[in-house]
Amino acid sequence: MTGLDEWGFATPRPAPDTEPRTGSNTDRTPRDRNHAARPHLTGDAQTHLRGGEPPHPPYEPHRSARAALTRILEPGDETAGRWLNDMGPVALLHALTDDDAAPPPGAGRTKLAGLRMRAARARPAEDLAAVAALGGRFLCPGDEEWPSQLDDLGDARPIGLWVRGRAHLRLWALRSVAVVGARACTEYGAHLATTLGAGLAERGWAVTSGAAYGVDGAAHRGALAANGATIAVLACGVDYAYPRGHTELIDRITEQGLVIAELPPGDHPTRSRFVQRNRVIAALTRGTVVVEAELRSGSLVTAHRALALGRFTMGMPGPVTSGLSAGVHQLLRGEASLVTDADEVIELVGSIGDLAPERCGPTHLRDLLDPVATRVLEALPARGSADTGHLAREAGTSRDLAHNKLFELQSLGFVQRCGEGWELARRAETTDGSRRGGT
C-alpha cells in the first residue's frame, strides 16, 4: 500500500526488512522476481572479491534490464510502457533480445524488428558503470529516491532515470516548480525568468527546467545565483551537454543541483525527445510557470501536460503587442493562473498559509479621513468658496459638525479660510512624502 505525503504525492513503498537492496521488486511479476534473485557471482565478480578489479561491477538483473531498455525504447512510448507493466523489465528485455522468444503481446512485426536491432547494441553494464564513473546513478521505480509523482504518467512513466548530482531527487521534487518558456526570449522574458528563479530558490523551492537557451537557462541561473536548488531535465544523456553553449551551465547545475535524463549516457537529443522530456518536467513538479511563449511552443506542451496531470499551471503576462506573449495569454484565458512573482507562485503551490503579500498603492492622508470629514471635503467646489451652511447641507450633516470637520481639514492642509467661507487648499501632504492637490 502507498500513502500520501504532506504534498499529496504517493509515498514510495518501504524497502524490504531483510537484505538491503538498491532496487525494488514491487513492480515485477512473480516470474521476474525469480529472475531478479541475487545473481550468481561470475568469475569477474569473484576476482573482485579477492581484491582484483572486474571490467564492470555486477548489477541485479532488474536494474540492468531497465538500464538496457532505456537504450532500446523511446521515452514516452505508451505501448512499450504497457508491455513493461504487464511483463516486467527482465521478461520484456528477453523478448526483445532473443529472436526465439515470444514477442510482446500485440507487437507489430516492423516495430519488433526495429527494437531488436536496437537491443543488439544495448550494453547496460557499460552504461551503469559509465554513469557511476561520473558520480551519478540510475534510479528505478520503487527506489527510495524515485519521485513517485512520476507514476501519474501511467504507461508513459519513465523506465528509469539517469541522475547526476549529490542531492536527493525525490525530496527536491516534492518542493519544486517548473519554469519554462521561449528559447529566443526577449530581455523582458529573461529578466522575469531570472528573478522568478532566484525568488523561488531563496524561499526554499527547487527550480526545474530543461537547460535550453532563453527562459530555461535564465531560470537555472537565477536559482544558482541565489545559491538555491535547481534541476535540469535533459533530452539526451546526462554526460552529453546540450545545447553545447550551456556546457558550463550544465556543469554548474551538476555541482550545485541535479541533472536527470531518461536516455542513457552518450545518447543524443531529437525533436520528439524534447517533447517527451516536457512530460517529465510537468509530472515531476508541483506546478509549471510559462514565461513568454509563442502560440506554437514546446513550453505550452509542458503547461498542457501539467493541466492534464492536475498540477498548478501558471503564466506571466507580457506586452500584448509581442508574439512571444501570445501563447502565454492564450493559456491565461483558459485554466492557467496569472502570476507576477515568486510569492504568487508559492501561494498557489505551497502549503496553507503561504500567502503572497497584499498588493496596494501608497496610502494618502485623504484615505485616513473619517466618513463625515470626507463628505465635507467632497462638498467643497473645485473653484471658488462656500460657506459652512452650504457645505453642511451638501454633506448631509449638522452645521456644528461640519464646522468642526472644516477646522480638522484646515489643520491637515486640505482647506483654507476665504473670508466668511472655505475653499480647497492649493496643496496637501500625503503620508509617503509626496504632494497632491486637495481634489
Stockholm file with secondary structure:
# STOCKHOLM 1.0

chainA/1-439         MTGLDEWGFATPRPAPDTEPRTGSNTDRTPRDRNHAARPHLTGDAQTHLRGGEPPHPPYEPHRSARAALTRILEPGDETAGRWLNDMGPVALLHALTDDDAAPPPGAGRTKLAGLRMRAARARPAEDLAAVAALGGRFLCPGDEEWPSQLDDLGDARPIGLWVRGRAHLRLWALRSVAVVGARACTEYGAHLATTLGAGLAERGWAVTSGAAYGVDGAAHRGALAANGATIAVLACGVDYAYPRGHTELIDRITEQGLVIAELPPGDHPTRSRFVQRNRVIAALTRGTVVVEAELRSGSLVTAHRALALGRFTMGMPGPVTSGLSAGVHQLLRGEASLVTDADEVIELVGSIGDLAPERCGPTHLRDLLDPVATRVLEALPARGSADTGHLAREAGTSRDLAHNKLFELQSLGFVQRCGEGWELARRAETTDGSRRGGT
#=GR chainA/1-439 SS CCCBCTTSCBCCCCCCSSSCCSSCCTTSCHHHHHHTSCCCCCHHHHHHHTTCCCSSCCCCHHHHHHHHHHHHSCTTCHHHHHHHHHHCHHHHHHHHHCTTSCCCTTCCHHHHHHHHHHHTTCCHHHHHHHHHHTTCEEECTTSTTSCGGGGGGGGGSCSCEEEESSSCHHHHHHTEEEEEECTTCCHHHHHHHHHHHHHHHHTTCEEEECCCTTHHHHHHHHHHHTTCCEEEEESSCTTSCSSGGGHHHHHHHHHHSEEEESSCTTCCCCHHHHHHHHHHHHHHSSEEEEESCCSSCHHHHHHHHHHHTTCEEEEECCCTTCHHHHHHHHHHTTTCEECCSHHHHHHHHSCTTCCCCCCCCCCCGGGGSCHHHHHHHHHSCSSSCBCHHHHHHHHTSCHHHHHHHHHHHHHTTSEEEETTEEEECSCEECTTSCEECCC
#=GC SS_cons         CCCBCTTSCBCCCCCCSSSCCSSCCTTSCHHHHHHTSCCCCCHHHHHHHTTCCCSSCCCCHHHHHHHHHHHHSCTTCHHHHHHHHHHCHHHHHHHHHCTTSCCCTTCCHHHHHHHHHHHTTCCHHHHHHHHHHTTCEEECTTSTTSCGGGGGGGGGSCSCEEEESSSCHHHHHHTEEEEEECTTCCHHHHHHHHHHHHHHHHTTCEEEECCCTTHHHHHHHHHHHTTCCEEEEESSCTTSCSSGGGHHHHHHHHHHSEEEESSCTTCCCCHHHHHHHHHHHHHHSSEEEEESCCSSCHHHHHHHHHHHTTCEEEEECCCTTCHHHHHHHHHHTTTCEECCSHHHHHHHHSCTTCCCCCCCCCCCGGGGSCHHHHHHHHHSCSSSCBCHHHHHHHHTSCHHHHHHHHHHHHHTTSEEEETTEEEECSCEECTTSCEECCC
//
